[in-house]
Amino acid sequence: MDKKNILIVEDEANIAEVLIAYCENEGFRVTHLSSGQGVVEYVKENSVDLMLLDLMLPHVDGLSICKEIRSFSQLAIIMVTA
């Protein structure tokens, strides 16, 4: 069975490390981006099954990213925020 792809968009290194570790331990393939810049383009160009998306990001905020992705995709998105 192919591994599912999770995109983690999180600028806090400590939080990202924990999310990555948990996802990889459960057998997911993980990509991590640390800012909002380039996220929409990444989703358009790659196969992503689930995105964990922080709301407060440098360059482009998570809500704006979510709205833009919703205009062309039904990708499952879980918002991660403090």
Secondary structure, DSSP 8 states (H G I E B T S, - for coil): ----EEEEE-S-HHHHHHHHHHHHHTT-EEEEESSSTTHHHHHHHS--SEEEEESS-SSS-HHHHHHHHHTT---EEEEE--
